[in-house]
Amino acid sequence: MLPLDVFKSSLTLPSPLVPFKPNWEGASKVSLFVKRDDAIHPVMSGNKWRKLSHALTSPLPKTIVSFGGGFSNHLHALGFVCYKLGIPFNAVIRGDYSAAPTPMIEDLKSWGTRIDYVDRVTYKKRNDSAYLLHLKQQQPDAMIIPEGGSQAQALQGIKDMVDEIDIDFDFIVAPVASGATLAGIVSALNKRNENNAKDTLHHTGCNAVGVGVLKGEDYLEGLVEQFLPASLGRSNWHIDHNYHFGGYAKAPNELQTFCNDFNNTFDFDIEPVYSGKAFWAVKDMLAKGMFEDGSRIVVLHTGGLQGAR
């Protein structure tokens, strides 16, 4: 069991911000950078630490309950940090993997996580107040963290990431699934634009571009907006829904091939669930001239490589 400050000292923070120079059509007309949150830690990497960093403060919770699927990056990261900090952890997992545990679940088991497999009907109650009250009555000392770590405290951790970026930039691109990462980015950006065109990205301020990794036009926007004041509107952000490749965790051959070629070409890796779709989107947007010449673009690498195992 490690003290919290000792565990934090093992993290690479600030995470690196590196120039990125792919041989992609249109890339020479802009300046690209990658915010390498994947490099924060070999296990506790990416936006998962960002989302948890302001929830895991002294005094630490006596136990933690959270939710996810069988390949969840969130559960994996949370299970690891709970193991390191000596916090009992209860993972509520959608579906019964007891006969064939995924690599993520095998890791959780090795870290002493209590695993509760629930059916889809029960899992749908994960945000229901009556269900959460029932869990709290069963474990009164527990901190209950929503699926994906998406809670109000998560936004401050994402703001910390944006604050680490020590260059002027025009766009920051990030994958979107549960909405909290993009909401944190949006809340950290200065509101410079009155309008955010969807067909052409205008070089008129600092904008957030979300890449939807699942089918969910309007749904994903709603997930983001639940964390933002209504007065903020969508003046400096939007989500592009053209790159989900059929849905969450869908990875057709062309996306798999793109990720494999990327990993053989550059000095960091991507995977097809989150980062692969984000980088594919950037490549396609550049080819279509959707960024004005001279734009400075930061791509957020949110980690999650373990989910591709």
HURA-V219779 format. One record per pair of residues at least 12 apart in sequence whose C-alpha atoms are under 8 Angstrom apart, sorted by the first residue. I is the first residue (numbers start at 1). J is the second residue. Records with the same first field share a line. If there is no record, write none. Layout:
I = J ; J
This chain:
1 = 83 ; 84 ; 85 ; 86
2 = 84 ; 85 ; 86
3 = 85
4 = 57 ; 58 ; 85
7 = 84 ; 85
10 = 41
11 = 40 ; 41
12 = 39 ; 40 ; 41
13 = 40
14 = 40 ; 161 ; 164
15 = 35 ; 36 ; 37 ; 39 ; 40 ; 161 ; 164
16 = 35 ; 36 ; 37 ; 39
17 = 33 ; 34 ; 35 ; 36 ; 165
18 = 33 ; 34 ; 35 ; 36
19 = 31 ; 32 ; 33 ; 34
20 = 32 ; 33 ; 34
24 = 283 ; 286 ; 287
25 = 283 ; 286 ; 287
26 = 286 ; 287 ; 289
27 = 283 ; 286
29 = 293 ; 294 ; 295
30 = 291 ; 292 ; 293 ; 294 ; 295 ; 296 ; 297
31 = 294 ; 295 ; 296 ; 297
32 = 296 ; 297 ; 298 ; 299
33 = 296 ; 297 ; 298 ; 299
34 = 298 ; 299 ; 300 ; 301
35 = 165 ; 298 ; 299 ; 300 ; 301
36 = 300 ; 301 ; 302
37 = 300 ; 301 ; 302 ; 303
38 = 301 ; 302 ; 303 ; 304
39 = 303
43 = 77 ; 80
44 = 77 ; 80 ; 81
45 = 77 ; 302 ; 303 ; 304
46 = 301 ; 302 ; 303 ; 304
47 = 158 ; 181 ; 302 ; 303
48 = 73 ; 74 ; 77 ; 78 ; 148 ; 149 ; 302
49 = 77 ; 157
50 = 154 ; 157 ; 158 ; 160 ; 161
51 = 149 ; 150 ; 151 ; 153 ; 154 ; 155 ; 156 ; 157 ; 158 ; 181
52 = 78 ; 149 ; 153 ; 154 ; 157
53 = 154 ; 157
54 = 153 ; 154 ; 156 ; 157
55 = 153 ; 154
60 = 87
61 = 87 ; 141 ; 142 ; 143
62 = 87 ; 88 ; 141 ; 142 ; 143
63 = 87 ; 88 ; 89 ; 90 ; 141 ; 142 ; 143
64 = 87 ; 88 ; 89 ; 90 ; 142 ; 143 ; 144 ; 145
65 = 89 ; 90 ; 91 ; 92 ; 142 ; 143 ; 144 ; 145
66 = 90 ; 91 ; 92 ; 144 ; 145 ; 146 ; 147
67 = 91 ; 92 ; 93 ; 94 ; 126 ; 145 ; 146 ; 147 ; 148
68 = 91 ; 92 ; 93 ; 94 ; 147 ; 148
69 = 93 ; 94 ; 95
70 = 93 ; 94 ; 95 ; 97 ; 101 ; 102 ; 104 ; 105
71 = 102 ; 103 ; 104 ; 105 ; 307
72 = 104 ; 148 ; 307
73 = 104 ; 148 ; 304 ; 306 ; 307
74 = 147 ; 148 ; 149
75 = 91 ; 148
76 = 104 ; 105 ; 107 ; 108
79 = 108 ; 111 ; 113
80 = 108 ; 111
83 = 111 ; 112 ; 113
88 = 112 ; 113 ; 114
89 = 112 ; 113 ; 114
90 = 113 ; 114 ; 115 ; 116
91 = 113 ; 114 ; 115 ; 116
92 = 115 ; 116 ; 117 ; 118
93 = 115 ; 116 ; 117 ; 118 ; 123
94 = 117 ; 118 ; 119 ; 120 ; 123
95 = 117 ; 118 ; 119 ; 120
96 = 117 ; 118 ; 119
97 = 117
98 = 117
103 = 309
104 = 306 ; 307
126 = 146 ; 147
127 = 146
148 = 178
150 = 178 ; 179 ; 180
151 = 180
152 = 227
154 = 180 ; 181 ; 184
155 = 180 ; 181 ; 183 ; 184 ; 185 ; 187
156 = 184
157 = 184
158 = 181 ; 184 ; 185
159 = 184 ; 185 ; 187 ; 188
162 = 185 ; 188
163 = 188
168 = 296
169 = 206 ; 295 ; 296 ; 297 ; 298
170 = 203 ; 204 ; 205 ; 206 ; 207 ; 295 ; 296 ; 297
171 = 206 ; 207 ; 208 ; 209 ; 295 ; 296 ; 297 ; 298
172 = 206 ; 207 ; 208 ; 209 ; 297 ; 298 ; 299 ; 300
173 = 208 ; 209 ; 210 ; 211 ; 278 ; 282 ; 297 ; 298 ; 299 ; 300
174 = 208 ; 209 ; 210 ; 211 ; 278 ; 299 ; 300 ; 301 ; 302
175 = 210 ; 211 ; 212 ; 213 ; 274 ; 275 ; 277 ; 278 ; 300 ; 302
176 = 210 ; 211 ; 212 ; 213 ; 220 ; 239 ; 274
177 = 212 ; 213 ; 214 ; 220
178 = 220 ; 223 ; 224
179 = 220 ; 221 ; 223 ; 224
180 = 223 ; 224 ; 227
182 = 208 ; 210 ; 224
183 = 224 ; 225 ; 227 ; 228
185 = 208
186 = 207 ; 208 ; 236 ; 237
187 = 228
189 = 206 ; 207
190 = 206
191 = 206 ; 235 ; 236
192 = 204 ; 205 ; 206 ; 235 ; 236
193 = 205 ; 206 ; 207 ; 235 ; 236
194 = 235 ; 236
195 = 234 ; 235 ; 236
196 = 234 ; 235 ; 236 ; 237 ; 238
198 = 238 ; 240
199 = 290
200 = 289 ; 290 ; 291
201 = 290 ; 291 ; 292
202 = 291 ; 292
203 = 291 ; 292 ; 295
205 = 236
206 = 236
207 = 236 ; 237
208 = 236 ; 237 ; 238
209 = 237 ; 238 ; 239 ; 240
210 = 237 ; 238 ; 239 ; 240
211 = 239 ; 240 ; 241 ; 242 ; 243 ; 244 ; 277 ; 278 ; 281
212 = 239 ; 240 ; 241 ; 242 ; 243 ; 244
213 = 241 ; 243 ; 244 ; 245 ; 247 ; 248 ; 249 ; 273 ; 274 ; 277
214 = 244 ; 245 ; 246 ; 247 ; 248 ; 249
215 = 241 ; 244 ; 246 ; 247 ; 248
216 = 241
217 = 241
220 = 239
221 = 238 ; 239
243 = 277 ; 278 ; 280 ; 281
244 = 277
248 = 273
249 = 272 ; 273
250 = 272 ; 273
251 = 272 ; 273
255 = 272 ; 276 ; 277 ; 280
256 = 272
258 = 276 ; 280
259 = 271 ; 272 ; 276
269 = 305
270 = 303 ; 305
271 = 304 ; 305 ; 308
272 = 308
273 = 307 ; 308
274 = 302 ; 304
275 = 301 ; 302 ; 303 ; 304
278 = 299
279 = 299
